[in-house]
């Protein structure tokens, strides 16, 4: 900072005045014209700094978005037909069971649909996209009922009363019947029990009532009223975790009445609780909680009901079994607002840190409260915020200025300590940019499954390994078990002492299939315990995003007769030669998909691999301990006249064996030579591979670019 000499004159100006003999009124004129020019010069440096900072932050943001954020994003809900919504993404699933307390999701009943390649059909069965695509734009679907009656009681919180409507043309045309209760009641459920009709509902307009924590009961001799209040109303009024707000229609099982309720602790509609009604009269009411036995998923946001489920409607079927519909959501209430606020918070911190760096390097001195370019004393000179000695803003700014100056005095930018400080702050800026981009553009953090022809499905993951790769396997199970469409993980254990299933942190069942012989052919052994038609063969040392896995599954459902995978190869030449993906990219085509990361039809693929036709090929695989994936491609190609392979490009893939020193094929050239030998032998046995190569970028969605 310039040192002050005469009043209002810094040392630099004083030197100029004495050197050039400037005196009297000329000094005032000098100050009037030179300081604005100095300010402009300083401002240009500040502008350059801000523009440079903006460009650097923009580059970091774009790179982070392309390499990381976009890897986890699926098709936008708006483009899929869903309207944007701040509450969540509620959808509806179906459950079956022998009783309302032994319900299991539809996928466990193994119901299939050939038209949508859904083996099995999986929850959710109804989403906002389903309704929107049918011509009724929606942002979410929730509070489902299995319809039996022709009457409807919509929520009355906005109208201010509880109204009854009768269906004139179910389900789209309704006529108003009457007002049942002139109060803004919500989540109302009606049941006929012990000779009376009962309304279980909530009224959040009562004084001193905690929202989502109030329960009321009304009774009548007729469903059309008149209705009277229970003597103990409100039954609940303060604890959100007690399930006070109704979570669906009351039901009767084995002569007892049960009430579903919402546990709203933490977030609205967090989970369901069921209560057995032990006493219900006009004057008394008592209920006790019972276990619902609908298991909560460990997949978190990747599951359609991983964070919330708040409405259940079970009904008895003529067969004696039960069916139920339940809604669910993958994000908590208000998640979009929270995400937006966090994004702006990180953006504000980013701005402040950039400004702080500017102060440290000196480009902010021209707007610094202790600087001299804006300090003036005449009315006709530029206006200054700092000239008023009684200004609170000036005092606060002066305090901040002293702190900054003290810090600058300690941090000498030319020293090692000063350089480390700037490096640390720069790294902090990069982190803040990434966090802001993540919260602004990263969506809700879920890697959802992809619907095909209005339905979801599930697949089985299968990997082959041995004892030296246990570390890889544990990471593999922990990561992929959280993917939305994974039903089960099957581990083909080829060698060594098998692990205990409890050792794995898994969100789905894990089954260890111990083999007698250490053979690569075990990968494709027929397994009658697999409950899905689709199987993803994925090596235990490959780490990809769940979003990429879900893309591959969707592509396979479009063409289940193909091998759909993530590692393409072009095998051509005379004789055939094995080359890496780079060669296929140069030629812009591929005719083989490596089955170390590929979807296939278990019934089709495994039967082909263990057919009598493949006997000689399996023997070669055993002898060379290699090439089982190439053999599968030959078997597909030579039993079909249509396309048999399809490529999906992963956003990124990590080979985790590099971290465990257990890679199988470390000598790349030797590995390629062996595979070229396999190509020669398989060609002589089964004929050549198709000469036609399938081009990259042939899919309309760009997943194979």
N, C-alpha and C positions, 0 to 999 in steps of 0.2 A: 504494500500500500504506500502511496506517496506520503511523505512527511510534511505536516503543516508548518508553515513559517509564519508570514504575516497573517492577519485575520482573514480567513476564507481563501488563502492562497497556499497551494501545496509547494513542495520544494522544487519540483520541476518547473512550475510556472515562475517561481521566484528567480531561478537561474536564468530563464529566458528573458525576464524583465531586465535583469542586471547586465546580461551579455549584450543585448541589443538596445539598451538605453530606453526602454519603454517606461514611461512615467505618467502620473496624473490620470486624466480621463481616458487615455489610450489603454491603460491597464484594464479598466472596466470594459471597454469595447473588445479588447482581446478575450477577456473571459466570456463575454456575451456570445462571441462567435466560435471560439475554439472549443469550448466545452460541448456544445451540441455536435460539432464535428467529431470530437473524441467519442461522444456517446454513440454516434452512427457507426464509427469504426468498431467500437466494442460490440454494438448490436449485430453487425455483420458476422463477427466471430461467434456470437451466441446463436444466430440463425444457422450458420454452418454446423455448429455442434448439434443443434436440435435436429436438423435434417439428417445428419450422419447417424445420430442415435436412432431416428425413426427408420432409416433404411436398414441398419443392422438388426434392430428388433423385428422388422418385417421379414427379413431373410430367415432369422431364427424361427419365427412363427410359421412361415411357410414350410420350412424343412421339417419342423416338429409335427405339423399337421399331416404332411405327406407320408412321413416315415412311421408315425405312431398313431395319431388320432384317427386318421382315415382307415387304419387297419381294423378298427373295432366298430366302425359305423356300418349299419345295415341301411337298406332302402328307407328313405324318410317316410314317416307315418302319413304325411300329407300326400305324397305321391302314391301311396298305397290305398288311398281313399279315405283315410282317417283325418278328421279335423284336428287342428292343434288344441291342446288342452293343458291347463295348469294343474289339474288335480291328480292326474296319473294316467294309466293305460289299462283300465279294468277290462277284463275279459271273462269268459264263462267256460267252465268245464263240467263234464259228466262223470258221475261215480256210480259204481254198482257194488252190491253186497248182500249177504244173507240177512243183515239187520242194519238199521240206521247207525249202528255203532261198530260196524265192520266194513265200512265203505272203502273201496279202492278205485283209483282213477281208471278211466276207460282203457288206457293202454295195457293195463295188466289183465284185462279180459280178452286180449288178443283179437279184437274185432278188426277186420281189414276191409280195404276198399281198393279193388283192382284199378279203377279208373284214375285214382290219384296216386297210385303206387304207395299207398299207405298201409304198410304191414309192420306194426299195427297202426290203427288210427289213434292219435294222441291228443291230449288236452293242450290248449284250449280248443273247444269245438265251435265257439262263437266269439268273434272279435269285432271291433269297430270297423275293420275292413270288410268283414262279412256283411254287415248291415249296410255300409256305405255302397258297396258294390251292387247290392240289391236295390239301390235307388233311394236309400234313406240315410243321407249324410249324418255321421255320428262322430263324436270324439271319444267315447268309451261306452261299453255295455256292462251293466251291473244289476244287482238285486234281482236275480232270475227266479221265476216261478214255473213249476210244471202245471199248466192250466187244467182245472177240473170245473170250476164254476164259470158262469157267464157274467160275473160281476167283477168290478175293479174299484179299488180305493187308492187313488194316487196320493202322494205326499201332499199335505195341506199347508206347509209352512209359508208359501208365497201367497196363496189365496186367503189364508187366515181361517180356513175351516176344512173339515174332513168331508169329502164328497163321495157319493156312490154313483158309479156309471154302469150301464148295462150294454152288453155287446149286441149290436144290431146286425153286424156283419163281421164276425171275428176273423182276424185280429185287428183290422184297421179302422172299423167304424163303431163308434160308441155314442150313446146318448146319456145325458145327465138325468139321474133318477131323483136324488134328493141330498140335502145336507144332513149328515149323521150327527156331527158334533161341531158346534161353532167355536172351534179353537184350532190354532195352527199346529196340528198334530203331525208327527213324522214317524216313519217306519212302523205304521200301524198294521197289526196282524189280528185277524178274527178267528175264533175257534168255538165250536159247540161242545160243551163239556158239562156233565152232571146237570142236565136239564136247562142250562142257561147259555146265552151267547156272551162271549167275553172279548173285549178289545184290549190288547196289550199295545201300548203306544208310549210316546214321549212328547212332552210339551216344554220346549226350551225357552218359552216366553215367561215362565214363572219367575218371580223375584227370588234372588239368592240361589239360583239353580246353576250348577256347573254343566256346560254343554257336553252332551254325550254321556252324562252321568245320571240322567233322570228316567224313571220308569213309572208309568201310570197304568191303572186297570179300570175299565168301565164295563158295565154289565147291562143286559137287557133280556127280555123274554122273546124278542124277535130280532133278526138281523137288520131290520129296518128301523129299529128303535121303538120308543125313546130310550136313550142311554143315560145311565146314572153313574156317578163316580164311586169308586171303591172308598170305603171309610178311611183306609190307611194311605191314600194318595198324598204325596208321591211315595212310592215304595222305596225307591232309591233317589238320591239327589246330589251326591257329592263325589263319589269315587268312580272314576272312569274305568277302572280295571275290573269292576264287578259285573260287567256285561249288562248294564242297565238298558242300553239302547238295543232294540230288537235286532237280531241277525237273521231273520227269516220267519217263515210261518211256523206256528206251534204244531206239533204232531203228537199222535198217540201211538204208543208201542207197548204191547202186552198189558193194555188197560191203564197205563200211566201216561200222564201228560208231560211233555218236554218242551222247553222254551230255548231256542237258540238266541244267544246274546253276543254283543260285540265288546271285546276287550279293546278299549280305545286308549290305553296307557301308552305314552310315547308318541303315537300318531293315530289319526282317525282310522278305524277299521283294521287294527293291527292283526287281530286273529279272532277266531270264534271260540265261544264257550257254550256248552249245553247244560241246562239246569233241569232237574227233575222236580216237578211241582208236587210237593207233599201235602199241601193244604190250600184249597181255593174255595172261599165262601164270600158272601157279600161283605163280611167284616174281617176276615182273616186271610193271610197269604203267607206261604212259606215255600221256599225252593232251596235245593242243594245242588252244587256242581257235580257233574259226572263226566267221565272221560269220553271224548268224541272218537278217538282212535283214528283220525285222519292224520297220517304222518306229515310233519312239516319238512319241506325240502331243504337240503343244505346247499343248493345251487345259487341261493341269493337272487340277485337281480336277473340272472340268466334264466330263471324259471318264471313262468307266467304268473304264478302265485307265490313267488319267493319272499316277498316282503309283507304283503297284506292279503287277507281273505276275511270277508265280513258278512257274507250272506249265504245261507244254506236252506234248501227246500227238499227234504226227503219225502218220497211217496212209495206206498206199497203197491207192487205189481200183482196182477192176477196169478202169476206163477208162485207167489209167496216170497219172492226176493224183493229187494228194495233198489230204487233208483233215486239219485239225487243230483241236483244242479248246484254248483257253488261258484261264486265269483272270486277273482283274485287279481292282484296287482303286483308289479315288479318294483315299484318305487313308493316311498312314503308320501304322505300328503304334503303338498307344498314344495315338492322336490325341485320343480322348475324354477320357482322363485328363489329358493335357497341357492341353487346353482348359479343363477344370474347375479345374485348379490355377491357370491364368492368371486365370480369373474371380475366384477367391478372393483372389488376389494384388492385383488391382485393387480389389476390395472392401475389403481391409484398408488399402490406401493411401488409399482414399476416407475411411474412418473416421478414420485418423490426421490427414489434412489438415483434416477438419471439426473435430476436437478442437483442432487447432492454431489454427484461426480463432477457436474459442471462447476459447482462452487469450488471443489477441491483443485481442479485444474485451472481455475481462474477465468473461465469464459463468462461467469455470471457477475463479475465485479461491477459491470455497468448498471445493474439493477440492484446492487447490494446496498442496503441502508447506510453503510459506512462509506460507500463510494462517493466520488466528488462530482460526477457528471450531472447529477440531478439536483445538487445542493445549490440553490440560488437565493438571492436576497432582495431582488427588485421585483416590483409588480409586473413590469413588462418583460421579464425573463420567463423561461419555460416553467410551467407549474410543477411543484414538488409536493409529494405527500408527506415529506419528512420535515418541512419547515416549521410546522406547528409544534412547539416544544411540549404542549399538553396533550398531544394526540396519543390515544391508547395504542393505536396501530403502530405508531412510531416507537413507543416504548417496548411493545412486544417484539417488533422487528429488531430493535436494538439488542434485546436479550438474546434472541436467536442468533443475531450477528456475532455477538461476543462468543457464544458457544462455538459457532462455526470457525471464527477466527482462532479461538483457542485450539480447536482440533487441527486446523490447518497449520498452526504453529508447531504442533507436535509431529504432524505427518509431513515429512520432507519428501516430496515426490521423487527426488533424484536418488534417495537412499533405497536400500533393499526393502526396508520396512514400508516405505511409501509405495513402492512398486507392488509389493504383496497386497497392500490395502486396495489399490486400484484393481488388481487381478481378482481379489475376493469379491469386491463390489460388482465387477463385470460378470463373474459367475452367478452371483445373486440375481443380477438382471436377467440372465439367460433362464434361470429357474423360474423367475416371476413371469417371464414371457410364456414359458411352457405351461405354467399353471393357469394363466389367464386364457390361453387358447383352449386348454382342456375343458375349462368350465364354460366357456362361451360356445364352443363348437363340438364338444365331445359327447353330446347327447346325454342320455340318462345313465350311461355306464353299463348298459346291458348288452350282451351279445345274444340276440334272440335267434330262434329258429326261423326258417323261411317257409311260409305257407305255400302249398302247391295245390291248385284246384280246390281251394277252400278248406284244406285240411293240413294238419301237422302229423308227423310220424316220428318214429324213433329208430335208432340203429345200435348195433353192438360193436364195441371196439375190441380188436384182437391184436395182441402183440406177442412176439416170441422172444424169450430171453433166457438168462442163466444166472448163476449166483454172483459172478463177478460184476454184474451190471445192476445190482440191487438199488444203488443210489439213483441211477437213471430212472428205474422203474417207479420208485417212490415219487419222484418229481412228476413223472408222466401221469400217474394215477391222480395225484392231487390236482393237477391242472385240467386234464381232459374230463374228469368226472364231473366238473362244474359246467361243461358244455350243455346247452339246453336240450338237445335231442339224443344224448347218450343214455341208453337203457341199462347197459351192463358192460363191464370190462372183463374180458377173458384173457388170462395170462397163460400162454403155452410155455411151461417150464421144461427146458431141454436138458439141463445139467445142474448137479449140485443139490444141496438141501433146500427145499422150497420154503419160502417165507410163510408166516402166519398172516391170514387176512387182516387181523386186527392191527398189524403194523402199518397199514395204509390209511392215510387221511383221504377218504373217498366219500363223495356225495351219492354214489350209486353202488350197487352190489359188485364186488370183485370176486372172481372165481379163478382159482389156480388149477390149471389142468396139467398134471404131472405126466410127462412122457417117458417111456421106457428107453427109447433110443434118441441120441442127439442127432436129429436130422432136420434139415430145412424143409423137408416135405411135410413136417408136422404142422406147419403154418396153415395148410389148406385141408387139414383132416376134417372129415364130416363130423359135426358136433350136434347131436339131436337136442341138446339142452339150450342151444341158442334160440331165443324166442322172437327174433326179428329176421325179416328177409334180407335186409341190408346189413352188411358187415364192413367196417372200416379196418382194413389191414394197415397198421401204422407202427413202424419201428419205434422202439422205446427210446431212441436217441434223437428223435425229431420233435422239436417244439414249435408249434404254430398257434395262431390265434383261434379261438373258438369260432369267430366269425368266418374265417376261411374254411374251417371244417364244415360249418353249416352251409356255406355256399356249395361246397362239394357234394353234400348230401342232397341239396335241392337239385343240382344238375343231374345227379344219379337218378332221382325220382322221375325226371323228365325222360330218361332213357335207361331203365333198369337192366337192359340187355347188354350194356356197355361196361367196361372198366373205366371208372372216372377217378382221376387222381391228379397229383400235384407235381410229378417229376416226369417230363416228357423226354423221349429219345427218338432220334431218327436213325434207324438201322438200315443202311443201304450199302451199295458197292458190290463188287464181285471179286472175291467172296465177301459176304457180309462182315462188316467191321463194327465193333462196339465203340461208340463215341459219347461224349458228354452232352449236356444240354446246349452248350455254346454252339456246337455244330448244328444242332436242330434249329437254333435261332438264326444262324447264318443262312441256312437253306429255307427258312420260314415254313417249316413243316415238321410233323412227327407222325410216327406210326406205331409207337409203343408207349405204354404208361407203366412205370415201375410200380409193382404191387407193394413195395415197402411203405407206400402212402397212397392208398387207393380204395375206393368203394367198389363193391361187387355184390352180386346176388349169391347168397350162400348156397341155395339149392342148385343154381346153374353152375357156378364156378367150382364148388367142391366136388360135385359129381363128375364134372369133366376132368378134373385133376386126378381123381382116383379111379378113372375108367381104365379099362384094359388097354385102350389106345395109348394112354400116357405111361404105361409100365416102363418102357425103355427110357423115356425121358426122365422119370423119377429115379431110375438107377444111375443115370449120368449125374443128376443133382447130388445124389448121395456120394458118388465117387469124387466129385470135384468140390463138394460142400459150397455150392454156388449155383446161380442161374435159375432158381425156382420161379422167380418173377418173369423171366424171359420165357420159360416153358408155359406159364399160364397165358401169356400173350399169344404164343403159337397156337395153343389149344383153342383160344377164342377165335383167332383169325381164320383158322382152317376148318372151322365148323359153322361159319357164317359167311354170307355173301354181302352183308351190309357192314356199315361202320361199327367197329367194336371198341374203340377207345375215345376218350375225351379228356381234355386237359383243363384244369382250373388253376390259375396262377395265385399262389399264396402271397400275401403282403410281405411277409418275411418268414424265414425258417431258420432255426438254430440247431446245430448238431451238438447236443449236450454230451456226447461221448468224448468230445475234446476236453471236457473238464474232469473226466473220470479215468482217463488212460485205458479205456476198454473198447476202443473201436475195433470192429472185426476186420475191416479192409483198410489197412494203413498204407500198404504198398499199392498206390493207385495204378501204376502201369501194369504190374503183375495181375491185379484184379481185372483190368480191361482185357489183358491177353487171355485170361481164362474165359471171360465172357464171350470173346470173339470165337474161341474154340467151341463154346456152347452153341453159338449161332450156326457154325458150320455143321455140327452134328444134328441139331434140331431141324435144319433145312433139309438134310438128307433123309430124315425120318418123316417129317410132317409137311414138307414142301416149303417154299419161300414165303416170307411175309408179304402182305399187299404192297405193291409198288406205289400205290397212291398214298401221298402224305397229306395229312389234314393240316390246314393252315392255322397259324395263330391269329387270334382276333376275329374268328368266324362267328362268335356268339354276339347277339345283339346287345347284351348287357355289359360287354367288355370284360368279363371275368377271366378270359383266356388270352389277354393281350400279352 
